[in-house]
Amino acid sequence: MTTEKEKFLNGNPYYIMDPELAKDETHARRLCKQLNELDDEKSLEKDTIIRKLFGSVGKMPYVQPNFRCDFGYNIHVGDNFLCNYDCVILDIAPVNIGNHCFMAPKAQIYSADHPLDAKLRGQYIGTSNPVSIGDNVWLGANSVILPGVTIGNNVVVGANSTVTSSIGNDVIVAGSPAKVIGKNRPVECEKNQILSKHTGDNGRPLN
């Protein structure tokens, strides 16, 4: 017989009050609490907890308090993931985030969903839809990414935007629902200009 956790992991409707899943959520909350209470100078301890909490993690993750998630093990982040203050990732389904991605304060990513049928909601049936975010993506402050959304590479999501549908590469989006408001040049095209403005010939920062 299929367990509720197996239904959950396979992306099927499941009973959200299942004891096994509740145990997993409690474990994630404890790790979040530990992470949120650590001072910045405890960088190695923070890194260890992030790697225990998330399903997979690249190089140099940085997560500020107060971070919240459902299970943690459905979150997968690439290199140089930066998560600023008060961010939320509801990882009922997998949330995949690429390299060099920023979440500004209070940015939120939701893969959790519920049935439209009130009877099913009343029976505590949960549903989900995975979220995928490419490389070099910046989610602005208070932005919300809804279930089932895919965001391409080199995308900027404006502050207070709600992303309800998938987005391609190299664009800036804003609004609720978010719409494309401009093109975004690939990061590598501007790399030399950025370095020349902020560093000297020897690569050291200019004061």
Sequence and secondary structure as in RCSB ss.txt:
>XXXX:A:sequence
MTTEKEKFLNGNPYYIMDPELAKDETHARRLCKQLNELDDEKSLEKDTIIRKLFGSVGKMPYVQPNFRCDFGYNI
HVGDNFLCNYDCVILDIAPVNIGNHCFMAPKAQIYSADHPLDAKLRGQYIGTSNPVSIGDNVWLGANSVILPGVT
IGNNVVVGANSTVTSSIGNDVIVAGSPAKVIGKNRPVECEKNQILSKHTGDNGRPLN
>XXXX:A:secstr
   HHHHHHTT  EETT HHHHHHHHHHHHHHHHHHHS TT HHHHHHHHHHHSSEE SS EE SS EES STTE
EE TT EE TT EEE SS EEE SS EE TT EEE EE  SSHHHHHTTEEEE  EEE SS EE TT EE TT E
E SS EE TT EE S B SSEEEETTTTEEEEE   HHHHHHHHHHHHB TTS B  
